[in-house]
Amino acid sequence: MLFKSERKGRVRPDSWLIDKFIETGELDYLGDLYVRYMHLVYGVCIKYLKDRSVSQDAVMQIFEKLIVELPGRKIENFKPWLYVITKNHCLMQLRSQKSKQTHEKKIGEYHEIFMENSYELHHNNESGLDYDIKTLEKCIEELKTQQKKCIKLFYLEEKCYQEIVDITKFELKKVKSYIQNGKRNLKICMDKHGR
């Protein structure tokens, strides 16, 4: 597939295509860059994202990003700049994915504490839900001070281990221990209350 500037029979330099795109806003010029560097961008995406479908989506997102990014920049060497943009996009995507997985894991663990009791919640059982929440709050308050502090920061405020270390000044292994023991003690307390 050849775009407007390539159809004329000569290959234009990257800088010329960028200048023409900025000057006219015509996507054909950017399209020529897309064709020229699509394989490079896809290769970098595969290297980091390790998934063909996700990498193909990333290639499109990166070139869509160029529509916005290019007009505000003066780029001397497009290829290395594009490589850095691509790498950063992939790393941000991986970071976002990891953050989402961590968040989902924390939510899952919190629900596990809350739901591990045999009581089934139903929309007609709202008073039971209120009771369970009150019981959970009461059980959290009954925890030892260090456990209570770490459980609240980890599950309720969604802090990671390192943030809890920074806030509490506890050692990392102590934080992990307080959370693990606090979780176990919460379950015991909830079971004791018959829920």
Secondary structure, DSSP 8 states (H G I E B T S, - for coil): ---HHHHTSS---HHHHHHHHHHH--HHHHHHHHHHHHHHHHHHHHHHH--HHHHHHHHHHHHHHHHHHGGG---S-HHHHHHHHHHHHHHHHHHHHHHHHHHHHHHHHHHHHHH-SS----TT-HHHHHHHHHHHHHHHHHS-HHHHHHHIIIIIS---HHHHHHHH---HHHHHHHHHHHHHHHHHHHHHTT-
